[in-house]
Structures are given as C-alpha cells and as structure tokens.
Amino acid sequence: MLVAAVFLSGCTSAPDDGTLTEINIGYQPSTHQISYMTAFENGWWHEDLAPFGITTINEFEFPTGTPEMHSMIAGNIDVAYVGAAPVISALSTGLDAKIVAAVNTQGSDLVLRNEFKYDGPADLKGLKIATFPPGTIQDTIFKDWLIENGLELGTDVEVVAMGPGDATAALAAGQVDGVFLPHPAPTFIEAEGSGRSVVASGEILADHACCVLVVSGDLIRNNPELVEQIVKTHIKAIEYDNINIEDAANTFANKQGVDNATVLQSLENWDGVWSADPRPLVNSTVEYANFQYELGYIDSQLTEEDIFDVSFYEKVSEE
C-alpha cells in the first residue's frame, strides 16, 4: 500500500523561458489527508492549476512526515500534506517553506493489545509503545503527555519509532504492547482483533494541530497567484469531504486498496476534524516547537512567523 517516492532530479520542471510546468506534491496514506486525494482523484489539481501553466501534477506518497520533509529539504517536492511537527524539525534544519493552510486537527488514537487494562496513563508503565519517528506529531504529543503524567521516557514507557504498517504488524505479532497512530489504522486494528483504542488524541491535547499544507518558499516568492489557487483547491476539497463523508471514504479506500466499510467506520468514530483555516493551529504548533526544543530535537526555538504564512488563506477566504 505504501509507495516509495523516486525522484529523477530537481523539484519542478520548466522550459527554457523559466515557466513552471510541473508541481510535485507529497502526502501520506492517512484519512487526515483525504482532501489531497479528493482533489487529485476528481481532477481538480489539474483543472485548477492548468491556467497557471501547470501541465503535470506528480504525486509522491510517504509513510510518515520525517522522510517527506527530508525530500522537501532536498528540493524534490513543492507542496506537502504533512504533520505540523515534522515541519518544525525541517524548518530548524534549513527548510525554505511555510505552512499556508490547515488540513486537520486531532485524529490519532492510542491502541493497546486486548490483554492490557487501561484506566489511565499510569497503566502504561512497563509497556512498549510504537509510534511515528521523533519529530512527528504523534511522537511529539505522545511523549509530552507521558512526561506530563509523570512517566519517564525509556524507563517507565519504551517508545519505539515505526511507520504505520510496521507498527500495526508489530502489535499483531505481540512485539509491542500498543501503538499511537493516525486514523484509519486504529479502526483497522480493532477490526482485525489485534487491539482496542483507549485514548483519542484530542483527550491527550484538545484541538491539537495535526496535518497542514506546506508550500516551498520558492513558490511563495515567485508564484504567489499559483499558491493562492493551491489553497483555493485545498479549501474546495476540504469542504466537499466534510459534506460527503461516504465519498471521502470511498476515495481513500480506492486509492489505498483497503476496505471501504472500515474506512467509513473510522471517519464516523474518530475525533479528527478537517479544516483549512491555519489560524487556530498557530498556538499548538508553536507549543510543538517549544517541546521539540526542550527534547533537544531542534537547536533553536521557532516563532509563529518562522512557521506560518496565513496571508494566502486570509486573502482567499475573503473573496
């Protein structure tokens, strides 16, 4: 289901006159980012960006935000659907990009194997939990929550880094005691009988920022009208998905080759919210940056201005 992204050279393609003709977009296989898939499968990216000279949309799927941001730093993708936390890590190491829109809030679950009881965080003592790699949303908020509840990382709870497929398989094989993953993985795990959801991420950090839309600094500076249209198309897809949940589930299931009914069940039961407005995400994203600095993931603290450019969303939403 996960596709390796292979790049030939450079980020976008342009003829001799410098006109931009291709856009490379990165995303991940979670229901958090269905808006990207909706716009792609309905042909909206191609239709909406064609007036700006874009003839080719190249899509690249990543298992988590860490390799996706490594690819963006390398100049291989122009636009990324990705968690807010990996953006922070990438910005701290030189990524030239900004968050221009929100994608979703919340939407991940802590899932334990069925034999473990759970009445509160103290029950996690002595367990081994798999989640996304350091610097991702899941890693950041899960570790922060453990520390806030008096649990020492590595001593009381062992947190191991895995992508969604590996983590799900490790749970089923009894190699880990639990996982903290974005949807729809928790619902698929429950359907397979490998575990049960015990805490939704909104209980860990209410209304927390999750996935965001990131655009390269090059596009922002040199093609601002194109960036405006990217945000418009994204908003259109978000609004469509919120109204047409069954269509959204079908789009995801078909693209990922998974069971449609289970995807729909996930969307009906998760605590995730699709929204394009980046402004409500600012505070929690800056909190992620502060926590990553405290953990030593990044060497310097980042401000709102370092991370966000909400002007495109504000301009588009006023039209």
Secondary structure, 3 states (H helix, E strand, C coil): CCCCCCCCCCCCCCCCCCCCCEEEEEECCCHHHHHHHHHHHCCHHHHHHHHHCCCEEEEEECCCHHHHHHHHHCCCCCEEEEEHHHHHHHHHCCCCEEEEEECEECCEEEEECCCCCCCCHHHHCCCEEEECCCCCHHHHHHHHHHHHCCCCECCCEEEEECCHHHHHHHHHCCCCCEEEEECCHHHHHHHHCCCEEEEEHHHHCCCCECEEEEEEHHHHHHCHHHHHHHHHHHHHHHHHHHHCHHHHHHHHHHHHCCCHHHHHHHHHHCCCEECCCCHHHHHHHHHHHHHHHHHCCCCCCCCHHHHECCHHHHHHHHC
